[in-house]
Amino acid sequence: MEWLSLSGDLTRENAVEQLLAPSTSADVDSELCVHAGSVQRLDTVTAAAVRLRIARHHREHEQGTVTLVLPSAPDLAARLSALLDPLPDRVKLTGQVDERPPANYALVPATTVEDSHAAVALGGWTLDACERARISRRRSAFITAAAMELADNAVVHAQAPSDPPVVALTSTARGRFVELAVLDTGRGIAESEDPRDFLRAIPRRALDAEPGFLGYILQRARAARVQAQVQILAGTGRLLWSSMQHRTVVGRYLPGTTVIVRIAGERSVDRPSGSGQDG
């Protein structure tokens, strides 16, 4: 058995680092137990990383099973359960779900995107989910386009991935905030000589009239009159980028590439701290 004990803040970097750490068992029928009972915080990245870890375990262990122990906090158990529904085969949840997550919280549960056709299908599910959540047409169109493009980009451009990318979306504060996370196991950025420098070049190219797909996402956010912020975690590089400013920093090593887009309504401003230039 492989035991993965998780606790505390399991969002963003912590989720990627802990859940996508190297496997420790080589047995073909090994069981993976992910114990999240002591987790105190989770987000879209948590759910996407759990889904990727399950995919890896099934790939490495043809007859292996996965047991996920839900957080003991009732609200977190409800949120994580909703974000992982439906579960793949050979996976079981333990723990109680005594509450329901906030309405429309799991806008799109953690979903594996196998190819470009699946990315297009993801767009349809996302648009339907936004309509059910009564998100405005303008924001729904932007959210849907961002989900499709980020998913397809991960499918097409991730270098030597071990597993297909995973996408998840959440909606909070009655739809005022939507968070989209796309995780892939590609090595192009994470294993580059200088991941921070690689990420720094992305917004700089946008200033030279070469916006790229992330730059276009921010341009469309302005056209849709929504506030959008892009965060990328890859290797030791970190990028935080909004339409107003960007900055990059160096952090601890993380496998693959994680892209997070946080989308707020017209009246909500969510800007990264910093001077407005790359640090």
Backbone as CSV, one residue per row, in Angstrom:
resi,resn,N_x,N_y,N_z,CA_x,CA_y,CA_z,C_x,C_y,C_z
1,MET,0.837,-1.199,0.000,0.000,0.000,0.000,0.872,1.249,0.000
2,GLU,0.391,2.267,-0.739,1.045,3.575,-0.740,0.148,4.545,0.022
3,TRP,0.709,5.195,1.022,-0.060,6.061,1.905,0.342,7.511,1.657
4,LEU,-0.646,8.366,1.400,-0.391,9.782,1.164,-1.219,10.576,2.161
5,SER,-0.556,11.119,3.172,-1.249,11.846,4.228,-1.170,13.344,3.955
6,LEU,-2.337,13.996,3.908,-2.426,15.411,3.568,-3.042,16.183,4.731
7,SER,-2.596,17.418,4.916,-3.134,18.200,6.023,-2.985,19.685,5.737
8,GLY,-3.688,20.492,6.529,-3.539,21.936,6.460,-4.048,22.539,5.165
9,ASP,-3.277,23.471,4.630,-3.628,24.195,3.408,-3.236,23.358,2.196
10,LEU,-4.227,22.846,1.488,-3.956,22.004,0.308,-4.425,22.728,-0.953
11,THR,-4.065,23.985,-1.065,-4.408,24.764,-2.249,-3.142,25.079,-3.036
12,ARG,-3.342,25.478,-4.319,-2.280,25.993,-5.160,-1.007,25.137,-5.080
13,GLU,0.114,25.737,-4.726,1.408,25.051,-4.734,1.409,23.823,-3.840
14,ASN,0.778,23.932,-2.676,0.782,22.808,-1.745,0.087,21.591,-2.344
15,ALA,-0.998,21.815,-3.075,-1.714,20.705,-3.689,-0.850,20.002,-4.731
16,VAL,-0.216,20.776,-5.597,0.625,20.187,-6.647,1.804,19.446,-6.032
17,GLU,2.468,20.075,-5.072,3.655,19.476,-4.463,3.327,18.168,-3.746
18,GLN,2.271,18.160,-2.955,1.972,16.982,-2.140,1.309,15.864,-2.929
19,LEU,0.366,16.231,-3.794,-0.381,15.197,-4.498,0.378,14.603,-5.675
20,LEU,1.257,15.386,-6.285,1.987,14.885,-7.458,3.437,14.528,-7.138
21,ALA,3.715,14.276,-5.871,5.040,13.785,-5.477,5.265,12.407,-6.091
22,PRO,6.534,12.007,-6.272,6.812,10.693,-6.882,6.147,9.547,-6.117
23,SER,5.724,8.533,-6.857,5.124,7.347,-6.241,6.196,6.539,-5.509
24,THR,5.741,5.746,-4.534,6.692,4.969,-3.729,6.461,3.468,-3.819
25,SER,5.439,3.031,-4.549,5.142,1.602,-4.634,5.174,1.158,-6.087
26,ALA,5.735,-0.043,-6.319,5.823,-0.590,-7.676,4.946,-1.818,-7.866
27,ASP,4.226,-2.242,-6.845,3.397,-3.447,-6.954,2.260,-3.213,-7.942
28,VAL,1.987,-4.202,-8.781,0.982,-4.055,-9.823,-0.414,-3.843,-9.251
29,ASP,-0.679,-4.411,-8.061,-2.002,-4.277,-7.457,-1.972,-3.374,-6.230
30,SER,-1.031,-2.467,-6.205,-0.873,-1.587,-5.049,-2.111,-0.727,-4.831
31,GLU,-2.463,-0.525,-3.569,-3.547,0.393,-3.218,-2.946,1.732,-2.813
32,LEU,-3.531,2.803,-3.311,-3.142,4.153,-2.907,-4.213,4.678,-1.961
33,CYS,-3.788,5.094,-0.775,-4.707,5.700,0.187,-4.338,7.174,0.331
34,VAL,-5.228,8.042,-0.120,-5.028,9.484,0.012,-5.859,9.940,1.205
35,HIS,-5.185,10.280,2.290,-5.879,10.621,3.533,-5.897,12.139,3.681
36,ALA,-7.080,12.722,3.449,-7.223,14.175,3.496,-8.026,14.633,4.711
37,GLY,-8.095,13.787,5.736,-8.916,14.092,6.886,-8.556,15.396,7.579
38,SER,-7.273,15.750,7.588,-6.830,16.946,8.307,-6.687,18.174,7.414
39,VAL,-7.147,18.073,6.176,-7.068,19.223,5.260,-7.996,20.332,5.753
40,GLN,-7.487,21.558,5.731,-8.249,22.716,6.212,-8.640,23.683,5.106
41,ARG,-7.981,23.593,3.946,-8.330,24.446,2.811,-8.119,23.658,1.527
42,LEU,-9.029,23.874,0.552,-8.851,23.250,-0.753,-9.437,24.175,-1.816
43,ASP,-9.099,23.885,-3.087,-9.568,24.721,-4.191,-9.625,23.888,-5.466
44,THR,-9.738,24.576,-6.598,-9.797,23.864,-7.877,-8.531,23.052,-8.135
45,VAL,-7.391,23.599,-7.743,-6.128,22.888,-7.971,-6.105,21.585,-7.185
46,THR,-6.642,21.605,-5.974,-6.704,20.388,-5.164,-7.396,19.268,-5.927
47,ALA,-8.590,19.568,-6.431,-9.380,18.537,-7.116,-8.689,18.052,-8.382
48,ALA,-8.128,18.978,-9.165,-7.444,18.586,-10.401,-6.220,17.731,-10.102
49,ALA,-5.489,18.087,-9.032,-4.304,17.316,-8.670,-4.678,15.930,-8.159
50,VAL,-5.771,15.824,-7.413,-6.248,14.506,-6.974,-6.568,13.643,-8.191
51,ARG,-7.265,14.222,-9.152,-7.628,13.472,-10.357,-6.379,13.016,-11.117
52,LEU,-5.373,13.878,-11.217,-4.132,13.491,-11.890,-3.415,12.384,-11.124
53,ARG,-3.426,12.456,-9.793,-2.755,11.420,-9.007,-3.461,10.079,-9.182
54,ILE,-4.785,10.100,-9.244,-5.529,8.865,-9.491,-5.165,8.287,-10.858
55,ALA,-5.099,9.156,-11.874,-4.755,8.695,-13.224,-3.364,8.068,-13.251
56,ARG,-2.431,8.713,-12.565,-1.073,8.163,-12.531,-1.054,6.804,-11.843
57,HIS,-1.760,6.668,-10.728,-1.760,5.397,-10.000,-2.330,4.283,-10.862
58,HIS,-3.412,4.562,-11.567,-3.998,3.541,-12.434,-3.091,3.200,-13.610
59,ARG,-2.335,4.176,-14.092,-1.402,3.906,-15.195,-0.227,3.056,-14.715
60,GLU,0.289,3.349,-13.541,1.456,2.636,-13.019,1.103,1.295,-12.390
61,HIS,-0.149,1.127,-11.982,-0.570,-0.094,-11.277,-1.854,-0.590,-11.944
62,GLU,-1.708,-1.506,-12.870,-2.822,-1.939,-13.710,-3.997,-2.491,-12.915
63,GLN,-3.710,-3.064,-11.772,-4.785,-3.614,-10.937,-4.939,-2.846,-9.629
64,GLY,-4.328,-1.693,-9.551,-4.334,-0.932,-8.307,-5.658,-0.235,-8.040
65,THR,-5.901,0.032,-6.774,-7.105,0.736,-6.349,-6.713,2.006,-5.602
66,VAL,-7.687,2.909,-5.461,-7.457,4.163,-4.752,-8.562,4.363,-3.728
67,THR,-8.166,4.713,-2.516,-9.120,5.090,-1.473,-8.829,6.526,-1.072
68,LEU,-9.848,7.364,-1.107,-9.701,8.767,-0.719,-10.503,9.005,0.550
69,VAL,-9.799,9.379,1.615,-10.444,9.729,2.871,-10.741,11.225,2.839
70,LEU,-12.013,11.575,2.874,-12.423,12.966,2.748,-12.024,13.795,3.968
71,PRO,-11.913,15.111,3.798,-11.641,15.977,4.947,-12.697,15.782,6.036
72,SER,-12.276,15.914,7.287,-13.220,15.756,8.393,-14.151,16.954,8.517
73,ALA,-13.737,18.128,8.038,-14.606,19.299,8.054,-15.753,19.084,7.083
74,PRO,-17.010,19.146,7.530,-18.149,18.815,6.663,-18.219,19.638,5.382
75,ASP,-17.921,20.940,5.470,-18.021,21.777,4.264,-16.965,21.402,3.241
76,LEU,-15.754,21.064,3.712,-14.694,20.678,2.784,-14.956,19.304,2.180
77,ALA,-15.497,18.402,2.970,-15.843,17.074,2.441,-16.870,17.212,1.320
78,ALA,-17.847,18.077,1.522,-18.882,18.275,0.501,-18.290,18.875,-0.761
79,ARG,-17.392,19.836,-0.615,-16.810,20.500,-1.785,-15.914,19.550,-2.576
80,LEU,-15.046,18.810,-1.872,-14.142,17.910,-2.584,-14.910,16.779,-3.250
81,SER,-15.909,16.250,-2.568,-16.721,15.188,-3.158,-17.410,15.664,-4.430
82,ALA,-17.948,16.890,-4.394,-18.625,17.429,-5.582,-17.652,17.654,-6.730
83,LEU,-16.432,18.079,-6.413,-15.445,18.361,-7.454,-14.846,17.096,-8.072
84,LEU,-15.060,15.948,-7.432,-14.518,14.689,-7.956,-15.601,13.771,-8.521
85,ASP,-16.819,14.254,-8.588,-17.932,13.446,-9.070,-18.097,13.599,-10.590
86,PRO,-18.181,12.471,-11.338,-18.165,11.076,-10.892,-16.737,10.558,-10.734
87,LEU,-16.584,9.570,-9.892,-15.274,8.975,-9.654,-14.959,7.925,-10.719
88,PRO,-13.673,7.781,-11.065,-13.288,6.700,-11.991,-13.493,5.330,-11.336
89,ASP,-13.381,4.285,-12.125,-13.432,2.927,-11.587,-12.262,2.711,-10.633
90,ARG,-12.459,1.767,-9.731,-11.427,1.374,-8.755,-11.024,2.519,-7.823
91,VAL,-11.966,3.426,-7.571,-11.740,4.509,-6.614,-12.936,4.565,-5.676
92,LYS,-12.676,4.654,-4.394,-13.770,4.780,-3.424,-13.468,5.907,-2.438
93,LEU,-14.538,6.547,-1.995,-14.444,7.595,-0.990,-14.830,7.023,0.370
94,THR,-14.140,7.471,1.401,-14.557,7.161,2.764,-14.680,8.471,3.521
95,GLY,-15.510,8.455,4.537,-15.809,9.688,5.260,-17.225,10.109,4.961
96,GLN,-17.731,11.020,5.746,-19.122,11.425,5.624,-19.260,12.737,4.866
97,VAL,-20.313,12.809,4.061,-20.685,14.056,3.399,-22.034,14.457,3.991
98,ASP,-21.988,15.272,5.033,-23.190,15.653,5.773,-23.795,16.967,5.297
99,GLU,-23.079,17.658,4.427,-23.578,18.932,3.932,-23.575,18.914,2.410
100,ARG,-24.217,19.908,1.846,-24.124,20.135,0.418,-23.182,21.300,0.174
101,PRO,-22.408,21.254,-0.920,-21.556,22.408,-1.220,-22.422,23.597,-1.605
102,PRO,-21.864,24.800,-1.598,-22.645,25.959,-2.053,-23.195,25.722,-3.451
103,ALA,-24.332,26.297,-3.738,-24.966,26.111,-5.046,-24.001,26.469,-6.167
104,ASN,-23.882,25.563,-7.138,-23.045,25.764,-8.328,-21.558,25.864,-8.006
105,TYR,-21.139,25.427,-6.819,-19.708,25.497,-6.474,-18.876,24.679,-7.466
106,ALA,-19.245,23.417,-7.663,-18.526,22.576,-8.629,-19.081,22.865,-10.015
107,LEU,-18.686,23.996,-10.562,-19.212,24.406,-11.861,-18.889,23.347,-12.913
108,VAL,-17.636,22.934,-12.974,-17.223,21.776,-13.773,-16.303,20.946,-12.896
109,PRO,-16.720,19.760,-12.450,-15.846,18.909,-11.637,-14.561,18.563,-12.383
110,ALA,-13.554,18.147,-11.647,-12.256,17.804,-12.238,-12.446,16.794,-13.367
111,THR,-12.017,17.187,-14.573,-12.305,16.427,-15.790,-11.031,16.196,-16.586
112,THR,-10.790,14.958,-16.966,-9.646,14.632,-17.815,-9.974,14.980,-19.262
113,VAL,-9.034,15.657,-19.925,-9.221,16.075,-21.318,-8.229,15.274,-22.172
114,GLU,-8.747,14.284,-22.881,-7.882,13.352,-23.610,-7.329,13.946,-24.905
115,ASP,-8.134,14.789,-25.590,-7.708,15.304,-26.888,-8.472,16.592,-27.189
116,SER,-8.251,17.144,-28.387,-8.886,18.409,-28.746,-10.402,18.287,-28.845
117,HIS,-10.894,17.121,-29.252,-12.343,16.915,-29.301,-12.941,17.012,-27.895
118,ALA,-12.217,16.465,-26.925,-12.687,16.548,-25.537,-12.661,17.982,-25.036
119,ALA,-11.700,18.773,-25.517,-11.648,20.181,-25.128,-12.865,20.936,-25.646
120,VAL,-13.304,20.613,-26.866,-14.514,21.233,-27.416,-15.741,20.812,-26.604
121,ALA,-15.812,19.531,-26.261,-16.924,19.052,-25.439,-16.930,19.743,-24.077
122,LEU,-15.739,19.962,-23.530,-15.629,20.691,-22.262,-16.278,22.065,-22.370
123,GLY,-16.097,22.717,-23.517,-16.705,24.023,-23.718,-18.219,23.969,-23.608
124,GLY,-18.821,22.940,-24.179,-20.266,22.796,-24.095,-20.734,22.591,-22.664
125,TRP,-20.021,21.740,-21.922,-20.396,21.512,-20.520,-20.245,22.792,-19.704
126,THR,-19.171,23.535,-19.984,-18.919,24.759,-19.230,-20.008,25.792,-19.485
127,LEU,-20.387,25.957,-20.749,-21.427,26.929,-21.076,-22.749,26.545,-20.410
128,ASP,-23.095,25.263,-20.461,-24.332,24.809,-19.819,-24.286,25.071,-18.317
129,ALA,-23.118,24.798,-17.707,-22.985,25.001,-16.265,-23.116,26.477,-15.905
130,CYS,-22.528,27.339,-16.707,-22.623,28.779,-16.455,-24.075,29.254,-16.573
131,GLU,-24.794,28.727,-17.533,-26.200,29.103,-17.695,-27.024,28.644,-16.501
132,ARG,-26.756,27.426,-16.012,-27.486,26.938,-14.829,-27.168,27.788,-13.602
133,ALA,-25.938,28.293,-13.548,-25.531,29.132,-12.413,-25.975,30.576,-12.577
134,ARG,-26.665,30.878,-13.687,-27.172,32.216,-13.970,-26.058,33.256,-14.048
135,ILE,-24.932,32.837,-14.591,-23.844,33.769,-14.885,-24.185,34.490,-16.183
136,SER,-23.879,35.763,-16.263,-24.266,36.557,-17.427,-23.717,35.956,-18.717
137,ARG,-24.380,36.237,-19.818,-23.950,35.696,-21.109,-22.535,36.118,-21.451
138,ARG,-22.222,37.383,-21.182,-20.879,37.880,-21.519,-19.808,37.120,-20.742
139,ARG,-20.005,36.966,-19.444,-19.026,36.246,-18.632,-19.015,34.768,-18.983
140,SER,-20.191,34.200,-19.245,-20.255,32.780,-19.607,-19.455,32.501,-20.875
141,ALA,-19.588,33.378,-21.867,-18.854,33.193,-23.122,-17.347,33.268,-22.876
142,PHE,-16.936,34.216,-22.036,-15.506,34.345,-21.743,-14.989,33.114,-20.991
143,ILE,-15.714,32.685,-19.963,-15.299,31.523,-19.166,-15.207,30.281,-20.039
144,THR,-16.192,30.090,-20.905,-16.205,28.924,-21.788,-15.019,28.924,-22.739
145,ALA,-14.747,30.076,-23.360,-13.617,30.173,-24.292,-12.301,29.919,-23.568
146,ALA,-12.153,30.486,-22.369,-10.909,30.295,-21.613,-10.711,28.827,-21.267
147,ALA,-11.777,28.143,-20.835,-11.657,26.727,-20.477,-11.256,25.882,-21.676
148,MET,-11.913,26.111,-22.816,-11.585,25.337,-24.018,-10.151,25.580,-24.473
149,GLU,-9.741,26.851,-24.513,-8.422,27.179,-25.051,-7.306,26.681,-24.137
150,LEU,-7.479,26.831,-22.837,-6.445,26.348,-21.927,-6.349,24.825,-21.961
151,ALA,-7.503,24.164,-22.023,-7.483,22.702,-22.095,-6.818,22.229,-23.386
152,ASP,-7.207,22.820,-24.517,-6.645,22.396,-25.796,-5.156,22.717,-25.869
153,ASN,-4.758,23.856,-25.322,-3.337,24.199,-25.314,-2.537,23.159,-24.537
154,ALA,-3.087,22.705,-23.405,-2.388,21.687,-22.619,-2.308,20.369,-23.383
155,VAL,-3.364,20.023,-24.102,-3.369,18.788,-24.897,-2.327,18.851,-26.014
156,VAL,-2.293,19.983,-26.716,-1.462,20.104,-27.926,-0.005,20.404,-27.610
157,HIS,0.247,21.245,-26.608,1.595,21.787,-26.434,2.372,21.249,-25.233
158,ALA,1.735,20.532,-24.322,2.501,19.967,-23.210,3.541,18.993,-23.747
159,GLN,4.782,19.133,-23.306,5.884,18.322,-23.824,6.068,17.067,-22.981
160,ALA,5.990,15.923,-23.656,6.211,14.612,-23.036,5.393,14.417,-21.768
161,PRO,4.071,14.664,-21.827,3.260,14.456,-20.619,3.105,12.973,-20.311
162,SER,2.995,12.652,-19.045,2.775,11.257,-18.653,1.293,10.907,-18.636
163,ASP,0.433,11.911,-18.436,-1.013,11.693,-18.393,-1.717,12.892,-19.022
164,PRO,-2.945,12.720,-19.509,-3.690,13.849,-20.082,-3.951,14.925,-19.032
165,PRO,-4.148,16.173,-19.467,-4.401,17.258,-18.521,-5.772,17.128,-17.867
166,VAL,-5.929,17.845,-16.761,-7.184,17.851,-16.013,-7.633,19.293,-15.830
167,VAL,-8.933,19.524,-15.975,-9.531,20.856,-15.847,-10.592,20.819,-14.759
168,ALA,-10.676,21.889,-13.967,-11.745,22.020,-12.973,-12.137,23.487,-12.868
169,LEU,-13.422,23.750,-12.600,-13.917,25.112,-12.412,-14.817,25.170,-11.187
170,THR,-14.657,26.243,-10.409,-15.538,26.483,-9.272,-16.172,27.861,-9.393
171,SER,-17.305,28.003,-8.745,-18.018,29.276,-8.694,-18.330,29.580,-7.231
172,THR,-17.983,30.784,-6.768,-18.230,31.163,-5.382,-18.878,32.539,-5.320
173,ALA,-19.341,32.886,-4.126,-19.978,34.180,-3.893,-21.108,34.417,-4.891
174,ARG,-21.961,33.382,-5.049,-23.107,33.459,-5.956,-22.700,33.816,-7.381
175,GLY,-21.604,33.227,-7.805,-21.157,33.415,-9.177,-20.290,34.637,-9.406
176,ARG,-20.043,35.444,-8.378,-19.207,36.629,-8.576,-17.778,36.255,-8.931
177,PHE,-17.306,35.132,-8.401,-15.954,34.686,-8.693,-15.983,33.284,-9.281
178,VAL,-15.296,33.117,-10.388,-15.135,31.810,-11.011,-13.647,31.528,-11.111
179,GLU,-13.270,30.319,-10.724,-11.858,29.949,-10.801,-11.700,28.717,-11.677
180,LEU,-10.813,28.828,-12.642,-10.520,27.769,-13.606,-9.091,27.299,-13.390
181,ALA,-8.899,25.996,-13.261,-7.549,25.440,-13.109,-7.330,24.356,-14.154
182,VAL,-6.175,24.405,-14.805,-5.773,23.383,-15.779,-4.394,22.879,-15.376
183,LEU,-4.291,21.586,-15.121,-3.017,20.974,-14.726,-2.574,20.003,-15.809
184,ASP,-1.308,20.118,-16.214,-0.756,19.123,-17.133,0.589,18.660,-16.616
185,THR,1.024,17.499,-17.085,2.278,16.906,-16.628,3.412,17.130,-17.619
186,GLY,3.242,18.088,-18.520,4.291,18.388,-19.485,5.566,18.894,-18.817
187,ARG,6.685,18.685,-19.497,7.988,19.009,-18.902,8.662,20.224,-19.520
188,GLY,8.020,20.804,-20.552,8.679,21.870,-21.294,9.096,23.052,-20.446
189,ILE,8.195,23.577,-19.619,8.531,24.724,-18.781,9.207,24.261,-17.498
190,ALA,8.612,23.285,-16.825,9.103,22.863,-15.516,10.554,22.401,-15.559
191,GLU,10.937,21.722,-16.643,12.294,21.183,-16.732,13.229,22.060,-17.565
192,SER,12.788,23.262,-17.916,13.660,24.157,-18.680,14.788,24.668,-17.789
193,GLU,15.794,25.254,-18.413,16.962,25.711,-17.647,16.598,26.787,-16.640
194,ASP,15.659,27.670,-17.001,15.247,28.764,-16.118,13.746,28.975,-16.271
195,PRO,12.925,28.235,-15.496,11.464,28.372,-15.637,10.965,29.797,-15.412
196,ARG,11.582,30.517,-14.483,11.130,31.884,-14.238,11.349,32.749,-15.475
197,ASP,12.497,32.608,-16.100,12.778,33.400,-17.298,11.813,33.023,-18.423
198,PHE,11.494,31.742,-18.519,10.526,31.286,-19.523,9.187,31.971,-19.304
199,LEU,8.721,31.996,-18.059,7.434,32.614,-17.754,7.480,34.127,-17.902
200,ARG,8.594,34.728,-17.564,8.738,36.183,-17.689,8.558,36.639,-19.128
201,ALA,8.950,35.794,-20.069,8.883,36.171,-21.477,7.451,36.205,-21.999
202,ILE,6.519,35.523,-21.327,5.154,35.446,-21.846,4.487,36.814,-21.877
203,PRO,4.396,37.554,-20.768,3.795,38.897,-20.853,4.656,39.897,-21.600
204,ARG,5.966,39.698,-21.612,6.824,40.626,-22.356,6.565,40.526,-23.851
205,ARG,6.299,39.310,-24.345,5.963,39.174,-25.759,4.655,39.886,-26.066
206,ALA,3.740,39.876,-25.097,2.463,40.563,-25.295,2.681,42.060,-25.479
207,LEU,3.655,42.621,-24.774,3.955,44.039,-24.926,4.535,44.337,-26.301
208,ASP,5.111,43.317,-26.948,5.684,43.480,-28.291,4.698,43.059,-29.378
209,ALA,3.397,43.137,-29.064,2.329,42.826,-30.029,2.319,41.353,-30.417
210,GLU,2.824,40.486,-29.541,2.731,39.047,-29.742,2.049,38.440,-28.514
211,PRO,0.746,38.668,-28.374,0.086,38.329,-27.115,0.059,36.852,-26.772
212,GLY,0.063,35.967,-27.758,-0.071,34.554,-27.448,-1.453,34.261,-26.888
213,PHE,-1.730,32.974,-26.595,-3.095,32.623,-26.201,-3.458,33.185,-24.829
214,LEU,-2.485,33.293,-23.909,-2.788,33.880,-22.604,-3.044,35.378,-22.724
215,GLY,-2.262,36.040,-23.555,-2.495,37.463,-23.792,-3.856,37.716,-24.405
216,TYR,-4.256,36.842,-25.328,-5.573,36.990,-25.942,-6.684,36.777,-24.913
217,ILE,-6.465,35.857,-23.974,-7.457,35.644,-22.926,-7.659,36.921,-22.117
218,LEU,-6.565,37.593,-21.765,-6.691,38.835,-21.001,-7.294,39.948,-21.854
219,GLN,-6.973,39.976,-23.138,-7.589,40.972,-24.019,-9.104,40.770,-24.091
220,ARG,-9.517,39.511,-24.212,-10.953,39.246,-24.271,-11.637,39.551,-22.947
221,ALA,-10.903,39.383,-21.844,-11.476,39.746,-20.546,-11.800,41.231,-20.504
222,ARG,-10.889,42.054,-21.019,-11.156,43.496,-21.049,-12.358,43.799,-21.949
223,ALA,-12.416,43.115,-23.099,-13.539,43.348,-24.012,-14.867,42.920,-23.379
224,ALA,-14.822,41.878,-22.545,-16.036,41.399,-21.886,-16.328,42.159,-20.595
225,ARG,-15.444,43.090,-20.259,-15.587,43.917,-19.058,-15.630,43.073,-17.779
226,VAL,-14.736,42.090,-17.724,-14.584,41.298,-16.510,-13.136,41.407,-16.043
227,GLN,-12.944,41.197,-14.761,-11.601,41.198,-14.192,-11.047,39.779,-14.259
228,ALA,-9.873,39.605,-14.850,-9.268,38.275,-14.955,-7.811,38.341,-14.539
229,GLN,-7.391,37.328,-13.844,-6.009,37.214,-13.392,-5.508,35.816,-13.718
230,VAL,-4.337,35.724,-14.302,-3.742,34.445,-14.682,-2.560,34.154,-13.770
231,GLN,-2.510,32.939,-13.264,-1.382,32.497,-12.451,-0.849,31.199,-13.046
232,ILE,0.477,31.114,-13.188,1.108,29.902,-13.708,2.141,29.410,-12.699
233,LEU,2.100,28.121,-12.408,3.080,27.461,-11.544,3.747,26.375,-12.377
234,ALA,5.054,26.477,-12.556,5.753,25.483,-13.380,7.200,25.377,-12.925
235,GLY,7.622,24.190,-12.538,8.985,24.038,-12.050,9.227,24.966,-10.871
236,THR,10.268,25.773,-10.952,10.549,26.760,-9.904,10.036,28.148,-10.284
237,GLY,9.321,28.257,-11.396,8.831,29.553,-11.864,7.393,29.806,-11.459
238,ARG,7.091,31.078,-11.189,5.741,31.509,-10.868,5.459,32.800,-11.635
239,LEU,4.297,32.876,-12.243,3.869,34.090,-12.945,2.491,34.478,-12.446
240,LEU,2.318,35.749,-12.114,1.022,36.310,-11.767,0.795,37.478,-12.708
241,TRP,-0.303,37.416,-13.491,-0.478,38.355,-14.594,-1.934,38.784,-14.692
242,SER,-2.164,40.079,-14.686,-3.491,40.629,-14.944,-3.359,41.632,-16.080
243,SER,-4.467,42.239,-16.464,-4.406,43.230,-17.537,-3.639,44.471,-17.112
244,MET,-3.451,44.645,-15.793,-2.789,45.845,-15.280,-1.289,45.663,-15.069
245,GLN,-0.864,44.475,-14.689,0.530,44.290,-14.313,0.877,42.805,-14.285
246,HIS,2.178,42.519,-14.127,2.616,41.145,-14.007,3.877,41.103,-13.161
247,ARG,4.129,39.941,-12.592,5.387,39.736,-11.881,5.715,38.245,-11.862
248,THR,6.978,37.930,-11.799,7.423,36.544,-11.690,8.311,36.412,-10.472
249,VAL,8.281,35.228,-9.865,9.125,34.933,-8.715,9.619,33.499,-8.842
250,VAL,10.560,33.167,-7.986,11.084,31.799,-7.916,10.521,31.129,-6.674
251,GLY,10.088,29.892,-6.817,9.565,29.127,-5.689,10.142,27.732,-5.671
252,ARG,9.599,26.898,-4.819,10.080,25.517,-4.756,9.619,24.769,-6.005
253,TYR,10.321,23.696,-6.330,10.032,22.959,-7.567,8.655,22.303,-7.509
254,LEU,7.907,22.449,-8.611,6.632,21.779,-8.789,6.628,21.080,-10.140
255,PRO,6.148,19.853,-10.213,6.112,19.149,-11.504,5.031,19.710,-12.409
256,GLY,5.253,19.588,-13.725,4.236,19.972,-14.700,3.958,21.461,-14.729
257,THR,2.814,21.802,-15.295,2.393,23.206,-15.404,0.965,23.332,-14.907
258,THR,0.753,24.282,-14.026,-0.576,24.588,-13.503,-0.938,26.001,-13.926
259,VAL,-2.071,26.143,-14.601,-2.563,27.466,-14.997,-3.894,27.704,-14.285
260,ILE,-3.984,28.839,-13.612,-5.192,29.199,-12.873,-5.679,30.540,-13.394
261,VAL,-6.943,30.608,-13.761,-7.544,31.874,-14.173,-8.656,32.195,-13.184
262,ARG,-8.543,33.337,-12.553,-9.555,33.794,-11.601,-10.340,34.918,-12.264
263,ILE,-11.652,34.751,-12.316,-12.510,35.659,-13.073,-13.530,36.276,-12.124
264,ALA,-13.554,37.601,-12.086,-14.487,38.300,-11.226,-15.438,39.126,-12.069
265,GLY,-16.508,39.586,-11.442,-17.458,40.441,-12.131,-16.912,41.833,-12.342
266,GLU,-17.693,42.672,-13.000,-17.244,44.010,-13.385,-16.841,44.867,-12.192
267,ARG,-17.529,44.692,-11.078,-17.300,45.591,-9.954,-16.267,45.064,-8.973
268,SER,-15.768,43.858,-9.232,-14.796,43.266,-8.315,-13.420,43.356,-8.920
269,VAL,-12.475,43.911,-8.188,-11.121,44.062,-8.689,-10.217,43.151,-7.888
270,ASP,-9.499,42.298,-8.569,-8.620,41.333,-7.913,-7.258,41.421,-8.580
271,ARG,-6.439,42.345,-8.098,-5.153,42.604,-8.746,-4.018,42.035,-7.934
272,PRO,-2.962,41.559,-8.580,-1.803,41.095,-7.844,-1.051,42.265,-7.249
273,SER,-0.422,42.032,-6.132,0.401,43.077,-5.543,1.683,43.239,-6.333
274,GLY,2.303,44.367,-6.217,3.561,44.600,-6.940,3.573,45.951,-7.578
275,SER,4.684,46.304,-8.197,4.877,47.631,-8.742,4.270,47.799,-10.129
276,GLY,3.864,46.688,-10.733,3.330,46.762,-12.077,4.325,46.330,-13.125
277,GLN,5.548,46.037,-12.704,6.574,45.530,-13.618,7.142,44.243,-13.063
278,ASP,7.834,43.514,-13.882,8.400,42.242,-13.492,9.483,42.463,-12.461
279,GLY,9.454,41.632,-11.429,10.439,41.790,-10.365,11.585,40.813,-10.495
